[in-house]
Amino acid sequence: MSTRRERERRKKLKRIRNAISAAFCVLVLLLVLGIVNLLTGVLEKHLPIIDGNGDYTISILEKLSGDKEEKEPDKKGLTVCIDAGHGGKDNGSDYKNRYEKDDTLALALAVQSYLQEKDVNVIMTRSDDTFLKLSERCDIANEAEADYYVSLHRNTGEGYGVETWVYSGANEETMGLAGNIQQGLAGVGVQRDRDVKKGTQKSSSKDYYVNSHSHMPSCIIEMGFMNNAKDNQLFDDNKEAYAAAIGDAIIATYETYHGDGTGGNTEADTSIGDTTTGDIDTDGTSGSTEDSTATEDTKNVGEVITNQQIANVEALDGTCQNWGQGVNFDEENRPIGVVSYQEKYGDYQANFIGADEKKIYLTFDEGYEYGCTPQILDTLKEKGVKATFFVTEPYAKAQPELVQRMIDEGHEIGNHSVTHPSEGLPSQSLEQQKNEVMENHQYIKDNFGYDMHLFRFPAGKFSDQSLAVVNNCNYKSVFWSFAYKDYDVNNQPGESEALQKLKDRMHPGAIYLLHAESTTNTAILGRFIDAAQVAGYEVVAFQ
């Protein structure tokens, strides 16, 4: 009996020991799991984590320095994606064993090198002979959150020269980028400036893939025709200069739209004179700076000129071009594009820069009055300086007292068209273009007894045909060699920065385009005139 009770007692003790052992194991397991979880949390907070691409996404130094917020690192400065068109199995265009993919890569590498020397972040879609789908190229730019996407290509076919393509619905910054690039390349020297174009060759309402699928301002540059010997020679001889022009244009555009608010930097200022690129009056008037030098305070009847007439205007090129002085400068601080265009279009009585090296020509555009013109006239009178005021017919009708004062005080009155067509004179028929000039001419003559002879193209847009039309109306066409972002009445540039910009860009024969609605221009005008005179220039109007 006692033996059985002893066996039962031992069994009971064994069950108790097993229960205690099981509970202990559970406790140990829970303790181990807790320690593992704790260590995992510590590691996540204090060690760098590597993503699927092998990139470190969290900095251990950042965590140990006490920054407890997990955030994306800030992108610093300008980032550009340079795309060398074609590559690998895709040769692109070819001509006599010359392949587009090779030319585009050579230029892309040169642009990369130039931009990196300027401390610009450069993303390359390819740096060797690699094939990439169009979607892959856009993904590279989009994932890098690049500020701009520039795709390099070359043409073949019946044609010659350089052109730039943008999205059909391109915004102001995109047009500014493309316009700056196109002007920069033209300044270096191209066989033909084929201008900035929207859409595709087949339709202006359709778009090339990379322009429609990139998330940032983008453009496609067609660097000449491969089956044209002159285009090839220019490409080979000017590769480095073209790369620099593209790089400077990119930097200048970024400074204009993302810089200090003054419309660019003093190293590479650029203004593009069309309705989408930024050099536009808020009243819808824009364009070039005109030179007009009045000879006497008593002059109030204008001047009549007789130009040699150009025959067969219809046969001339009607392609619309957008003017902007570009971002490259020669040893005299003159924009290279200005000098080039003066030589190219001088026979049309077109003026992009003045001939007198000791003068700076001061001009103002007038579309709507914002109360600035009276003070501008007061300053000019105080300084004894004459200027040119380009007026539209609606402005002359709305502000007859101011126009008369300009005339009475010896300033030049220039013709800025009747309706200021936003798409430029080349968008109209030849007869309509003539009417834009002559109807305003007749109104000013009938109401003020003044014969105008200086014309500023609306939006800075012109063609060979329109230059000939203006010439045959016995007018001089006047463009500019300096302009800046001064036209937005609600976002005026700072006075000190703007004044420095005006002083930094002084050069022999400079034609300054200033907008009369600018409160900044009104405030700094006297100081700029003083600075120009100290520098040895006479500030005058263009005649």
C-alpha positions, 0 to 999 in steps of 0.5 A: 500500500505504501509502495503504491502511494510512493509511486503516485507521489513520484509521478505527481512530482514528475508532472510538476517538474515537467510543467515547471520545465515547460513554463521555463522554456516558454519564458526563455523563448519569449525572452529570446524573441524580445531580445531579437526584436529589440536588436532588430529595432536598434539595427534599423535605427543605427545601421544603413539600409540597402535597397534593391538597387544596392543604394544606401537610403539611410545614413548612419552618420545622420542617425548618430548625429541626432537627426531623428526624422527620416527624410529624403536628402535634399537635391542640391543645385541643378540636375540635368539629364543628357540623352545621347539618341539611339545606341547599340543595335539602333544606329539612328540615321546614317550616311556613308558609314557615319552613324547618328548614335556615335555623333550624339554620344560624342556631343553628349559626353562633351556636354557632360564634361562642360556641365560638370566643370560648372558643378552641375549634376549630370545624369546620362542615359548612356555613356557608351554604345548601349541600346535603351528603349525610349521608356527607359530613357525617360525613366532615368530622367524621371527617377532622378527628378532631373530639372531638365531633359535634353535629347541629342539627335541628328537628321537626314533628308532634304535640308540643312541646319539645326532645330529644336523640338518641344512638347506641343503644349510646352510651357514658358520654361520649356520654351525658354530652355529650347530658345536659349539652346537654339540661340546659343547654337546659332551664336556658335555658327550653324548653316541654318537656324531652323528655330524651335518647333512644337510637336513633330514633323508630321503634326504640331499637335502630336509629340515625340515620346521623350517630350511627352513622357518626361516629367520636366522641361525637355527638348530634342536638338537635331544637330544638323543633317548627316547627309549634308557635308557642311553640316557635318563639317560644322558639327566636327569643328564646333563640337566643344563650342556647341557643348558649351553653348548647350551647357550655358543655355541650360544654366541660364534657363535654370537661373532665370526660373529657379535663381534669385528672382532677377531673371538669370545670373550675371554670367549668362543672362538670357531673354527670349523674345516670344510669347512663351519664353519669358521676354513678354510684356504683361500687356501682350507686347514684347520684343526687341529693344530699339535704338533711337537717337533724337538729334534735338529737343525740338524734334517732333515730326519724326523722320522719313526714310526711303529704303531700297525696295525688296522684290518678290517678297513671296519667294523669301523664307516665311519660317518664323524665328524667335529672337533672343540675344543668347548666352555666349559673349565675345571679348567685347562682352557682345552677345555672339548671336547678336553679331551673327544676326546683324551680319546675316540680316543687316541688308533688311535694315534690321538692327540687332546692335548699334554701330557706334562703339561709344554709345548705349541705346536706351529703348522702352516698350509701351503696351499698357500704362502702369503709371511708370512712364511719367517718372521715366520721362522725368528721369530722362529729362533730369539726366538730359538723355533721349530714348526710344518708346515703342507704342502700339496703336491702342496705347497711343489712343489710351495715352495721347498726353504721354505720347505727345510728351515723348515727342515734345521732349525730343524722344523717338517714337517707334512702331510696335504694330496695331494689334500686337499679334501674339504669334508674331507677324509671320503668322499673318498674310503679307498684306496683314503684316503690312497693315500692322505697320502702316495703320499704326503709322498713319494713326500716329501721323494723323494725330501727332504729326509724327512720321515713325520709321523704327519698328519693333516686331511683336513678341520678337518673332520675325521671318525673312518675309516679314523683315522684307515687308517692314523694309518695304514700308520704309522702316528699320527693324530694331532688335536688342542685344540686352534684355532681362526678366523685368516685365511681370508687374506682380513679380518685379526683380530686386533693384540692386540685382537688376542694376548689377545685371544692367551694368554687367552686360554693357558692351559697345553699341548695346541696344537695351530693351526695358519694359516701361511697366517695370517699377524696378526699371523706373527706380534704377534708371537714373543710377544705370545712366550714371554708371554707363556714363562713368564707364565711358558710354553716351546713353542715347536713342536709336535713329 
